[in-house]
Amino acid sequence: MEGAVLNGIVRGADAVRTLLAYARTLYEYQDFAFAGAYGDNGYIEDYSSHIQSQPVGNIAVIYRNDQGKTQHVVMNHRPLPAVLLFSRLMGEHFKDTPYAEFFAAPE
């Protein structure tokens, strides 16, 4: 998984599931503008939300392998203040774990 809120690339299904599971709790809601197929092996989600009352948008591109399993995820959050807040909040939550290196340092 790659993303604007990340330092580096997260590898492994368990790591990606762990991070996404917590990330979803930070959204106040998800208002989808679009979610659907992209090419032969892809899927796109375009949604907006708020994180701690700050507006955030995301376009997620999910690529699947020939067996239909998720192979690669790219998350493109915006604008920059929301990206930094999101990364900091993730960093605070995962600060004492191997995942801490992927996020902005807590304040």
Secondary structure, DSSP 8 states (H G I E B T S, - for coil): -EETT-SS---SHHHHHHHHHHHHHH-S--EEEEEEEETTTEEEEEEEEEETTEEEEEEEEEEE-TTS-EEEEEEEEESHHHHHHHHHHHHHHTTTSGGGGGS----
